[in-house]
Amino acid sequence: MSDFKILAISGSLRTGSFNTAALRAAQEVAPAGVKIEIADISDIPMYNDDIRNEGYPESAKRLRAQILAAD
């Protein structure tokens, strides 16, 4: 069986976030063959569709690639 990759996204950027702590705990107890990666969304700007023609920020492109790579 190949590894199963999960991308976890916490909606909180706070240093002491309970959501992020729960995701870190999930990483620690994930079964063999399961990899949980926590996405860093701290540098993603607020959504603004007006900038779509200018191209998306690199941070948004990175997150999109992480989502596409996850199972």
mmCIF file of the N, C-alpha and C atoms, coordinates in Angstrom:
data_MODEL
# 
_entry.id   MODEL 
# 
loop_
_atom_site.group_PDB 
_atom_site.id 
_atom_site.type_symbol 
_atom_site.label_atom_id 
_atom_site.label_alt_id 
_atom_site.label_comp_id 
_atom_site.label_asym_id 
_atom_site.label_entity_id 
_atom_site.label_seq_id 
_atom_site.pdbx_PDB_ins_code 
_atom_site.Cartn_x 
_atom_site.Cartn_y 
_atom_site.Cartn_z 
_atom_site.occupancy 
_atom_site.B_iso_or_equiv 
_atom_site.pdbx_formal_charge 
_atom_site.auth_seq_id 
_atom_site.auth_comp_id 
_atom_site.auth_asym_id 
_atom_site.auth_atom_id 
_atom_site.pdbx_PDB_model_num 
ATOM 1   N N  . MET A 1 1  ? 0.845   -1.185 0.000   1.00 0.00 ? 1  MET A N  1 
ATOM 2   C CA . MET A 1 1  ? 0.000   0.000  0.000   1.00 0.00 ? 1  MET A CA 1 
ATOM 3   C C  . MET A 1 1  ? 0.888   1.246  0.000   1.00 0.00 ? 1  MET A C  1 
ATOM 4   N N  . SER A 1 2  ? 0.565   2.197  -0.841  1.00 0.00 ? 2  SER A N  1 
ATOM 5   C CA . SER A 1 2  ? 1.342   3.437  -0.895  1.00 0.00 ? 2  SER A CA 1 
ATOM 6   C C  . SER A 1 2  ? 0.869   4.402  0.190   1.00 0.00 ? 2  SER A C  1 
ATOM 7   N N  . ASP A 1 3  ? 1.688   5.397  0.443   1.00 0.00 ? 3  ASP A N  1 
ATOM 8   C CA . ASP A 1 3  ? 1.338   6.389  1.458   1.00 0.00 ? 3  ASP A CA 1 
ATOM 9   C C  . ASP A 1 3  ? 0.112   7.192  1.037   1.00 0.00 ? 3  ASP A C  1 
ATOM 10  N N  . PHE A 1 4  ? -0.650  7.606  2.015   1.00 0.00 ? 4  PHE A N  1 
ATOM 11  C CA . PHE A 1 4  ? -1.833  8.432  1.822   1.00 0.00 ? 4  PHE A CA 1 
ATOM 12  C C  . PHE A 1 4  ? -1.504  9.802  2.376   1.00 0.00 ? 4  PHE A C  1 
ATOM 13  N N  . LYS A 1 5  ? -1.620  10.838 1.565   1.00 0.00 ? 5  LYS A N  1 
ATOM 14  C CA . LYS A 1 5  ? -1.219  12.187 1.972   1.00 0.00 ? 5  LYS A CA 1 
ATOM 15  C C  . LYS A 1 5  ? -2.450  13.060 2.202   1.00 0.00 ? 5  LYS A C  1 
ATOM 16  N N  . ILE A 1 6  ? -2.528  13.626 3.396   1.00 0.00 ? 6  ILE A N  1 
ATOM 17  C CA . ILE A 1 6  ? -3.616  14.526 3.780   1.00 0.00 ? 6  ILE A CA 1 
ATOM 18  C C  . ILE A 1 6  ? -3.040  15.918 3.974   1.00 0.00 ? 6  ILE A C  1 
ATOM 19  N N  . LEU A 1 7  ? -3.683  16.910 3.388   1.00 0.00 ? 7  LEU A N  1 
ATOM 20  C CA . LEU A 1 7  ? -3.293  18.302 3.620   1.00 0.00 ? 7  LEU A CA 1 
ATOM 21  C C  . LEU A 1 7  ? -4.269  18.893 4.622   1.00 0.00 ? 7  LEU A C  1 
ATOM 22  N N  . ALA A 1 8  ? -3.766  19.314 5.764   1.00 0.00 ? 8  ALA A N  1 
ATOM 23  C CA . ALA A 1 8  ? -4.588  19.900 6.817   1.00 0.00 ? 8  ALA A CA 1 
ATOM 24  C C  . ALA A 1 8  ? -4.441  21.417 6.771   1.00 0.00 ? 8  ALA A C  1 
ATOM 25  N N  . ILE A 1 9  ? -5.567  22.112 6.864   1.00 0.00 ? 9  ILE A N  1 
ATOM 26  C CA . ILE A 1 9  ? -5.559  23.572 6.811   1.00 0.00 ? 9  ILE A CA 1 
ATOM 27  C C  . ILE A 1 9  ? -6.276  24.101 8.042   1.00 0.00 ? 9  ILE A C  1 
ATOM 28  N N  . SER A 1 10 ? -5.537  24.806 8.886   1.00 0.00 ? 10 SER A N  1 
ATOM 29  C CA . SER A 1 10 ? -6.131  25.422 10.065  1.00 0.00 ? 10 SER A CA 1 
ATOM 30  C C  . SER A 1 10 ? -6.623  26.815 9.692   1.00 0.00 ? 10 SER A C  1 
ATOM 31  N N  . GLY A 1 11 ? -7.799  27.140 10.139  1.00 0.00 ? 11 GLY A N  1 
ATOM 32  C CA . GLY A 1 11 ? -8.365  28.446 9.845   1.00 0.00 ? 11 GLY A CA 1 
ATOM 33  C C  . GLY A 1 11 ? -7.889  29.538 10.781  1.00 0.00 ? 11 GLY A C  1 
ATOM 34  N N  . SER A 1 12 ? -7.004  29.188 11.713  1.00 0.00 ? 12 SER A N  1 
ATOM 35  C CA . SER A 1 12 ? -6.517  30.163 12.685  1.00 0.00 ? 12 SER A CA 1 
ATOM 36  C C  . SER A 1 12 ? -5.022  30.382 12.516  1.00 0.00 ? 12 SER A C  1 
ATOM 37  N N  . LEU A 1 13 ? -4.605  31.626 12.554  1.00 0.00 ? 13 LEU A N  1 
ATOM 38  C CA . LEU A 1 13 ? -3.184  31.957 12.459  1.00 0.00 ? 13 LEU A CA 1 
ATOM 39  C C  . LEU A 1 13 ? -2.566  32.247 13.829  1.00 0.00 ? 13 LEU A C  1 
ATOM 40  N N  . ARG A 1 14 ? -3.379  32.224 14.868  1.00 0.00 ? 14 ARG A N  1 
ATOM 41  C CA . ARG A 1 14 ? -2.914  32.539 16.220  1.00 0.00 ? 14 ARG A CA 1 
ATOM 42  C C  . ARG A 1 14 ? -1.869  31.521 16.671  1.00 0.00 ? 14 ARG A C  1 
ATOM 43  N N  . THR A 1 15 ? -0.811  31.988 17.306  1.00 0.00 ? 15 THR A N  1 
ATOM 44  C CA . THR A 1 15 ? 0.272   31.124 17.758  1.00 0.00 ? 15 THR A CA 1 
ATOM 45  C C  . THR A 1 15 ? -0.240  29.975 18.622  1.00 0.00 ? 15 THR A C  1 
ATOM 46  N N  . GLY A 1 16 ? -1.155  30.258 19.526  1.00 0.00 ? 16 GLY A N  1 
ATOM 47  C CA . GLY A 1 16 ? -1.671  29.232 20.416  1.00 0.00 ? 16 GLY A CA 1 
ATOM 48  C C  . GLY A 1 16 ? -2.971  28.613 19.939  1.00 0.00 ? 16 GLY A C  1 
ATOM 49  N N  . SER A 1 17 ? -3.188  28.566 18.646  1.00 0.00 ? 17 SER A N  1 
ATOM 50  C CA . SER A 1 17 ? -4.437  28.066 18.073  1.00 0.00 ? 17 SER A CA 1 
ATOM 51  C C  . SER A 1 17 ? -4.732  26.631 18.496  1.00 0.00 ? 17 SER A C  1 
ATOM 52  N N  . PHE A 1 18 ? -5.944  26.398 18.987  1.00 0.00 ? 18 PHE A N  1 
ATOM 53  C CA . PHE A 1 18 ? -6.370  25.050 19.341  1.00 0.00 ? 18 PHE A CA 1 
ATOM 54  C C  . PHE A 1 18 ? -6.562  24.207 18.079  1.00 0.00 ? 18 PHE A C  1 
ATOM 55  N N  . ASN A 1 19 ? -7.005  24.845 16.993  1.00 0.00 ? 19 ASN A N  1 
ATOM 56  C CA . ASN A 1 19 ? -7.187  24.118 15.731  1.00 0.00 ? 19 ASN A CA 1 
ATOM 57  C C  . ASN A 1 19 ? -5.857  23.576 15.215  1.00 0.00 ? 19 ASN A C  1 
ATOM 58  N N  . THR A 1 20 ? -4.846  24.414 15.217  1.00 0.00 ? 20 THR A N  1 
ATOM 59  C CA . THR A 1 20 ? -3.527  23.980 14.754  1.00 0.00 ? 20 THR A CA 1 
ATOM 60  C C  . THR A 1 20 ? -2.947  22.933 15.695  1.00 0.00 ? 20 THR A C  1 
ATOM 61  N N  . ALA A 1 21 ? -3.170  23.092 16.985  1.00 0.00 ? 21 ALA A N  1 
ATOM 62  C CA . ALA A 1 21 ? -2.702  22.086 17.948  1.00 0.00 ? 21 ALA A CA 1 
ATOM 63  C C  . ALA A 1 21 ? -3.363  20.737 17.680  1.00 0.00 ? 21 ALA A C  1 
ATOM 64  N N  . ALA A 1 22 ? -4.642  20.748 17.340  1.00 0.00 ? 22 ALA A N  1 
ATOM 65  C CA . ALA A 1 22 ? -5.344  19.499 17.026  1.00 0.00 ? 22 ALA A CA 1 
ATOM 66  C C  . ALA A 1 22 ? -4.761  18.853 15.767  1.00 0.00 ? 22 ALA A C  1 
ATOM 67  N N  . LEU A 1 23 ? -4.395  19.671 14.790  1.00 0.00 ? 23 LEU A N  1 
ATOM 68  C CA . LEU A 1 23 ? -3.796  19.125 13.573  1.00 0.00 ? 23 LEU A CA 1 
ATOM 69  C C  . LEU A 1 23 ? -2.420  18.532 13.860  1.00 0.00 ? 23 LEU A C  1 
ATOM 70  N N  . ARG A 1 24 ? -1.647  19.175 14.720  1.00 0.00 ? 24 ARG A N  1 
ATOM 71  C CA . ARG A 1 24 ? -0.333  18.624 15.100  1.00 0.00 ? 24 ARG A CA 1 
ATOM 72  C C  . ARG A 1 24 ? -0.503  17.298 15.842  1.00 0.00 ? 24 ARG A C  1 
ATOM 73  N N  . ALA A 1 25 ? -1.515  17.224 16.702  1.00 0.00 ? 25 ALA A N  1 
ATOM 74  C CA . ALA A 1 25 ? -1.793  15.974 17.416  1.00 0.00 ? 25 ALA A CA 1 
ATOM 75  C C  . ALA A 1 25 ? -2.183  14.880 16.427  1.00 0.00 ? 25 ALA A C  1 
ATOM 76  N N  . ALA A 1 26 ? -2.958  15.238 15.412  1.00 0.00 ? 26 ALA A N  1 
ATOM 77  C CA . ALA A 1 26 ? -3.342  14.263 14.389  1.00 0.00 ? 26 ALA A CA 1 
ATOM 78  C C  . ALA A 1 26 ? -2.110  13.740 13.651  1.00 0.00 ? 26 ALA A C  1 
ATOM 79  N N  . GLN A 1 27 ? -1.141  14.615 13.408  1.00 0.00 ? 27 GLN A N  1 
ATOM 80  C CA . GLN A 1 27 ? 0.111   14.176 12.776  1.00 0.00 ? 27 GLN A CA 1 
ATOM 81  C C  . GLN A 1 27 ? 0.789   13.105 13.623  1.00 0.00 ? 27 GLN A C  1 
ATOM 82  N N  . GLU A 1 28 ? 0.797   13.320 14.920  1.00 0.00 ? 28 GLU A N  1 
ATOM 83  C CA . GLU A 1 28 ? 1.492   12.400 15.824  1.00 0.00 ? 28 GLU A CA 1 
ATOM 84  C C  . GLU A 1 28 ? 0.824   11.036 15.922  1.00 0.00 ? 28 GLU A C  1 
ATOM 85  N N  . VAL A 1 29 ? -0.490  10.986 15.762  1.00 0.00 ? 29 VAL A N  1 
ATOM 86  C CA . VAL A 1 29 ? -1.199  9.708  15.929  1.00 0.00 ? 29 VAL A CA 1 
ATOM 87  C C  . VAL A 1 29 ? -1.653  9.104  14.605  1.00 0.00 ? 29 VAL A C  1 
ATOM 88  N N  . ALA A 1 30 ? -1.252  9.721  13.499  1.00 0.00 ? 30 ALA A N  1 
ATOM 89  C CA . ALA A 1 30 ? -1.641  9.179  12.194  1.00 0.00 ? 30 ALA A CA 1 
ATOM 90  C C  . ALA A 1 30 ? -1.093  7.762  12.040  1.00 0.00 ? 30 ALA A C  1 
ATOM 91  N N  . PRO A 1 31 ? -1.891  6.869  11.498  1.00 0.00 ? 31 PRO A N  1 
ATOM 92  C CA . PRO A 1 31 ? -1.426  5.492  11.320  1.00 0.00 ? 31 PRO A CA 1 
ATOM 93  C C  . PRO A 1 31 ? -0.300  5.406  10.290  1.00 0.00 ? 31 PRO A C  1 
ATOM 94  N N  . ALA A 1 32 ? 0.389   4.294  10.306  1.00 0.00 ? 32 ALA A N  1 
ATOM 95  C CA . ALA A 1 32 ? 1.462   4.062  9.341   1.00 0.00 ? 32 ALA A CA 1 
ATOM 96  C C  . ALA A 1 32 ? 0.899   4.202  7.932   1.00 0.00 ? 32 ALA A C  1 
ATOM 97  N N  . GLY A 1 33 ? 1.656   4.841  7.070   1.00 0.00 ? 33 GLY A N  1 
ATOM 98  C CA . GLY A 1 33 ? 1.234   5.022  5.688   1.00 0.00 ? 33 GLY A CA 1 
ATOM 99  C C  . GLY A 1 33 ? 0.398   6.266  5.456   1.00 0.00 ? 33 GLY A C  1 
ATOM 100 N N  . VAL A 1 34 ? 0.132   7.021  6.523   1.00 0.00 ? 34 VAL A N  1 
ATOM 101 C CA . VAL A 1 34 ? -0.640  8.253  6.395   1.00 0.00 ? 34 VAL A CA 1 
ATOM 102 C C  . VAL A 1 34 ? 0.263   9.423  6.782   1.00 0.00 ? 34 VAL A C  1 
ATOM 103 N N  . LYS A 1 35 ? 0.413   10.369 5.869   1.00 0.00 ? 35 LYS A N  1 
ATOM 104 C CA . LYS A 1 35 ? 1.210   11.568 6.139   1.00 0.00 ? 35 LYS A CA 1 
ATOM 105 C C  . LYS A 1 35 ? 0.267   12.763 6.164   1.00 0.00 ? 35 LYS A C  1 
ATOM 106 N N  . ILE A 1 36 ? 0.304   13.515 7.254   1.00 0.00 ? 36 ILE A N  1 
ATOM 107 C CA . ILE A 1 36 ? -0.512  14.717 7.374   1.00 0.00 ? 36 ILE A CA 1 
ATOM 108 C C  . ILE A 1 36 ? 0.417   15.923 7.312   1.00 0.00 ? 36 ILE A C  1 
ATOM 109 N N  . GLU A 1 37 ? 0.212   16.739 6.287   1.00 0.00 ? 37 GLU A N  1 
ATOM 110 C CA . GLU A 1 37 ? 0.991   17.964 6.117   1.00 0.00 ? 37 GLU A CA 1 
ATOM 111 C C  . GLU A 1 37 ? 0.099   19.142 6.492   1.00 0.00 ? 37 GLU A C  1 
ATOM 112 N N  . ILE A 1 38 ? 0.614   20.046 7.306   1.00 0.00 ? 38 ILE A N  1 
ATOM 113 C CA . ILE A 1 38 ? -0.147  21.232 7.692   1.00 0.00 ? 38 ILE A CA 1 
ATOM 114 C C  . ILE A 1 38 ? 0.268   22.383 6.785   1.00 0.00 ? 38 ILE A C  1 
ATOM 115 N N  . ALA A 1 39 ? -0.700  22.916 6.055   1.00 0.00 ? 39 ALA A N  1 
ATOM 116 C CA . ALA A 1 39 ? -0.437  24.024 5.132   1.00 0.00 ? 39 ALA A CA 1 
ATOM 117 C C  . ALA A 1 39 ? -0.204  25.309 5.924   1.00 0.00 ? 39 ALA A C  1 
ATOM 118 N N  . ASP A 1 40 ? 0.729   26.104 5.446   1.00 0.00 ? 40 ASP A N  1 
ATOM 119 C CA . ASP A 1 40 ? 0.980   27.424 6.027   1.00 0.00 ? 40 ASP A CA 1 
ATOM 120 C C  . ASP A 1 40 ? 0.236   28.446 5.181   1.00 0.00 ? 40 ASP A C  1 
ATOM 121 N N  . ILE A 1 41 ? -0.820  29.016 5.744   1.00 0.00 ? 41 ILE A N  1 
ATOM 122 C CA . ILE A 1 41 ? -1.618  29.993 4.996   1.00 0.00 ? 41 ILE A CA 1 
ATOM 123 C C  . ILE A 1 41 ? -1.368  31.423 5.469   1.00 0.00 ? 41 ILE A C  1 
ATOM 124 N N  . SER A 1 42 ? -0.338  31.601 6.284   1.00 0.00 ? 42 SER A N  1 
ATOM 125 C CA . SER A 1 42 ? -0.098  32.909 6.898   1.00 0.00 ? 42 SER A CA 1 
ATOM 126 C C  . SER A 1 42 ? 0.243   34.013 5.895   1.00 0.00 ? 42 SER A C  1 
ATOM 127 N N  . ASP A 1 43 ? 0.760   33.636 4.726   1.00 0.00 ? 43 ASP A N  1 
ATOM 128 C CA . ASP A 1 43 ? 1.130   34.669 3.748   1.00 0.00 ? 43 ASP A CA 1 
ATOM 129 C C  . ASP A 1 43 ? 0.154   34.761 2.573   1.00 0.00 ? 43 ASP A C  1 
ATOM 130 N N  . ILE A 1 44 ? -0.999  34.125 2.695   1.00 0.00 ? 44 ILE A N  1 
ATOM 131 C CA . ILE A 1 44 ? -1.995  34.197 1.626   1.00 0.00 ? 44 ILE A CA 1 
ATOM 132 C C  . ILE A 1 44 ? -2.885  35.416 1.877   1.00 0.00 ? 44 ILE A C  1 
ATOM 133 N N  . PRO A 1 45 ? -2.983  36.300 0.890   1.00 0.00 ? 45 PRO A N  1 
ATOM 134 C CA . PRO A 1 45 ? -3.807  37.503 1.078   1.00 0.00 ? 45 PRO A CA 1 
ATOM 135 C C  . PRO A 1 45 ? -5.296  37.163 1.051   1.00 0.00 ? 45 PRO A C  1 
ATOM 136 N N  . MET A 1 46 ? -6.098  38.087 1.516   1.00 0.00 ? 46 MET A N  1 
ATOM 137 C CA . MET A 1 46 ? -7.543  37.924 1.448   1.00 0.00 ? 46 MET A CA 1 
ATOM 138 C C  . MET A 1 46 ? -7.951  37.717 -0.008  1.00 0.00 ? 46 MET A C  1 
ATOM 139 N N  . TYR A 1 47 ? -9.013  36.956 -0.214  1.00 0.00 ? 47 TYR A N  1 
ATOM 140 C CA . TYR A 1 47 ? -9.485  36.677 -1.571  1.00 0.00 ? 47 TYR A CA 1 
ATOM 141 C C  . TYR A 1 47 ? -9.965  37.966 -2.245  1.00 0.00 ? 47 TYR A C  1 
ATOM 142 N N  . ASN A 1 48 ? -9.489  38.167 -3.462  1.00 0.00 ? 48 ASN A N  1 
ATOM 143 C CA . ASN A 1 48 ? -9.892  39.328 -4.252  1.00 0.00 ? 48 ASN A CA 1 
ATOM 144 C C  . ASN A 1 48 ? -9.889  38.905 -5.720  1.00 0.00 ? 48 ASN A C  1 
ATOM 145 N N  . ASP A 1 49 ? -11.055 38.610 -6.276  1.00 0.00 ? 49 ASP A N  1 
ATOM 146 C CA . ASP A 1 49 ? -11.144 38.126 -7.648  1.00 0.00 ? 49 ASP A CA 1 
ATOM 147 C C  . ASP A 1 49 ? -10.706 39.180 -8.668  1.00 0.00 ? 49 ASP A C  1 
ATOM 148 N N  . ASP A 1 50 ? -10.644 40.434 -8.262  1.00 0.00 ? 50 ASP A N  1 
ATOM 149 C CA . ASP A 1 50 ? -10.203 41.488 -9.178  1.00 0.00 ? 50 ASP A CA 1 
ATOM 150 C C  . ASP A 1 50 ? -8.754  41.299 -9.627  1.00 0.00 ? 50 ASP A C  1 
ATOM 151 N N  . ILE A 1 51 ? -7.947  40.579 -8.853  1.00 0.00 ? 51 ILE A N  1 
ATOM 152 C CA . ILE A 1 51 ? -6.539  40.414 -9.219  1.00 0.00 ? 51 ILE A CA 1 
ATOM 153 C C  . ILE A 1 51 ? -6.293  39.194 -10.099 1.00 0.00 ? 51 ILE A C  1 
ATOM 154 N N  . ARG A 1 52 ? -7.352  38.438 -10.398 1.00 0.00 ? 52 ARG A N  1 
ATOM 155 C CA . ARG A 1 52 ? -7.172  37.208 -11.173 1.00 0.00 ? 52 ARG A CA 1 
ATOM 156 C C  . ARG A 1 52 ? -6.462  37.472 -12.496 1.00 0.00 ? 52 ARG A C  1 
ATOM 157 N N  . ASN A 1 53 ? -6.776  38.552 -13.173 1.00 0.00 ? 53 ASN A N  1 
ATOM 158 C CA . ASN A 1 53 ? -6.138  38.853 -14.460 1.00 0.00 ? 53 ASN A CA 1 
ATOM 159 C C  . ASN A 1 53 ? -4.669  39.216 -14.313 1.00 0.00 ? 53 ASN A C  1 
ATOM 160 N N  . GLU A 1 54 ? -4.286  39.668 -13.137 1.00 0.00 ? 54 GLU A N  1 
ATOM 161 C CA . GLU A 1 54 ? -2.881  40.010 -12.877 1.00 0.00 ? 54 GLU A CA 1 
ATOM 162 C C  . GLU A 1 54 ? -2.069  38.774 -12.529 1.00 0.00 ? 54 GLU A C  1 
ATOM 163 N N  . GLY A 1 55 ? -2.738  37.686 -12.218 1.00 0.00 ? 55 GLY A N  1 
ATOM 164 C CA . GLY A 1 55 ? -2.069  36.463 -11.787 1.00 0.00 ? 55 GLY A CA 1 
ATOM 165 C C  . GLY A 1 55 ? -2.180  36.310 -10.281 1.00 0.00 ? 55 GLY A C  1 
ATOM 166 N N  . TYR A 1 56 ? -2.253  35.089 -9.860  1.00 0.00 ? 56 TYR A N  1 
ATOM 167 C CA . TYR A 1 56 ? -2.398  34.823 -8.432  1.00 0.00 ? 56 TYR A CA 1 
ATOM 168 C C  . TYR A 1 56 ? -1.058  34.972 -7.715  1.00 0.00 ? 56 TYR A C  1 
ATOM 169 N N  . PRO A 1 57 ? -1.094  35.368 -6.444  1.00 0.00 ? 57 PRO A N  1 
ATOM 170 C CA . PRO A 1 57 ? 0.147   35.476 -5.668  1.00 0.00 ? 57 PRO A CA 1 
ATOM 171 C C  . PRO A 1 57 ? 0.832   34.103 -5.556  1.00 0.00 ? 57 PRO A C  1 
ATOM 172 N N  . GLU A 1 58 ? 2.138   34.095 -5.410  1.00 0.00 ? 58 GLU A N  1 
ATOM 173 C CA . GLU A 1 58 ? 2.904   32.848 -5.287  1.00 0.00 ? 58 GLU A CA 1 
ATOM 174 C C  . GLU A 1 58 ? 2.400   31.995 -4.125  1.00 0.00 ? 58 GLU A C  1 
ATOM 175 N N  . SER A 1 59 ? 2.009   32.638 -3.019  1.00 0.00 ? 59 SER A N  1 
ATOM 176 C CA . SER A 1 59 ? 1.528   31.879 -1.861  1.00 0.00 ? 59 SER A CA 1 
ATOM 177 C C  . SER A 1 59 ? 0.245   31.113 -2.199  1.00 0.00 ? 59 SER A C  1 
ATOM 178 N N  . ALA A 1 60 ? -0.621  31.706 -3.011  1.00 0.00 ? 60 ALA A N  1 
ATOM 179 C CA . ALA A 1 60 ? -1.853  31.026 -3.425  1.00 0.00 ? 60 ALA A CA 1 
ATOM 180 C C  . ALA A 1 60 ? -1.539  29.889 -4.396  1.00 0.00 ? 60 ALA A C  1 
ATOM 181 N N  . LYS A 1 61 ? -0.577  30.107 -5.270  1.00 0.00 ? 61 LYS A N  1 
ATOM 182 C CA . LYS A 1 61 ? -0.159  29.040 -6.188  1.00 0.00 ? 61 LYS A CA 1 
ATOM 183 C C  . LYS A 1 61 ? 0.420   27.859 -5.416  1.00 0.00 ? 61 LYS A C  1 
ATOM 184 N N  . ARG A 1 62 ? 1.203   28.157 -4.365  1.00 0.00 ? 62 ARG A N  1 
ATOM 185 C CA . ARG A 1 62 ? 1.793   27.098 -3.546  1.00 0.00 ? 62 ARG A CA 1 
ATOM 186 C C  . ARG A 1 62 ? 0.707   26.268 -2.870  1.00 0.00 ? 62 ARG A C  1 
ATOM 187 N N  . LEU A 1 63 ? -0.286  26.948 -2.279  1.00 0.00 ? 63 LEU A N  1 
ATOM 188 C CA . LEU A 1 63 ? -1.367  26.229 -1.611  1.00 0.00 ? 63 LEU A CA 1 
ATOM 189 C C  . LEU A 1 63 ? -2.141  25.375 -2.618  1.00 0.00 ? 63 LEU A C  1 
ATOM 190 N N  . ARG A 1 64 ? -2.395  25.905 -3.794  1.00 0.00 ? 64 ARG A N  1 
ATOM 191 C CA . ARG A 1 64 ? -3.107  25.143 -4.825  1.00 0.00 ? 64 ARG A CA 1 
ATOM 192 C C  . ARG A 1 64 ? -2.332  23.877 -5.178  1.00 0.00 ? 64 ARG A C  1 
ATOM 193 N N  . ALA A 1 65 ? -1.025  23.991 -5.309  1.00 0.00 ? 65 ALA A N  1 
ATOM 194 C CA . ALA A 1 65 ? -0.191  22.820 -5.642  1.00 0.00 ? 65 ALA A CA 1 
ATOM 195 C C  . ALA A 1 65 ? -0.248  21.795 -4.510  1.00 0.00 ? 65 ALA A C  1 
ATOM 196 N N  . GLN A 1 66 ? -0.242  22.265 -3.252  1.00 0.00 ? 66 GLN A N  1 
ATOM 197 C CA . GLN A 1 66 ? -0.326  21.355 -2.117  1.00 0.00 ? 66 GLN A CA 1 
ATOM 198 C C  . GLN A 1 66 ? -1.672  20.618 -2.115  1.00 0.00 ? 66 GLN A C  1 
ATOM 199 N N  . ILE A 1 67 ? -2.735  21.331 -2.426  1.00 0.00 ? 67 ILE A N  1 
ATOM 200 C CA . ILE A 1 67 ? -4.062  20.707 -2.460  1.00 0.00 ? 67 ILE A CA 1 
ATOM 201 C C  . ILE A 1 67 ? -4.119  19.664 -3.572  1.00 0.00 ? 67 ILE A C  1 
ATOM 202 N N  . LEU A 1 68 ? -3.605  19.998 -4.734  1.00 0.00 ? 68 LEU A N  1 
ATOM 203 C CA . LEU A 1 68 ? -3.624  19.052 -5.857  1.00 0.00 ? 68 LEU A CA 1 
ATOM 204 C C  . LEU A 1 68 ? -2.784  17.811 -5.578  1.00 0.00 ? 68 LEU A C  1 
ATOM 205 N N  . ALA A 1 69 ? -1.714  17.964 -4.776  1.00 0.00 ? 69 ALA A N  1 
ATOM 206 C CA . ALA A 1 69 ? -0.838  16.838 -4.468  1.00 0.00 ? 69 ALA A CA 1 
ATOM 207 C C  . ALA A 1 69 ? -1.386  15.932 -3.370  1.00 0.00 ? 69 ALA A C  1 
ATOM 208 N N  . ALA A 1 70 ? -2.367  16.412 -2.633  1.00 0.00 ? 70 ALA A N  1 
ATOM 209 C CA . ALA A 1 70 ? -2.924  15.621 -1.536  1.00 0.00 ? 70 ALA A CA 1 
ATOM 210 C C  . ALA A 1 70 ? -3.951  14.624 -2.056  1.00 0.00 ? 70 ALA A C  1 
ATOM 211 N N  . ASP A 1 71 ? -4.127  13.563 -1.265  1.00 0.00 ? 71 ASP A N  1 
ATOM 212 C CA . ASP A 1 71 ? -5.134  12.567 -1.616  1.00 0.00 ? 71 ASP A CA 1 
ATOM 213 C C  . ASP A 1 71 ? -6.499  12.977 -1.122  1.00 0.00 ? 71 ASP A C  1 
# 
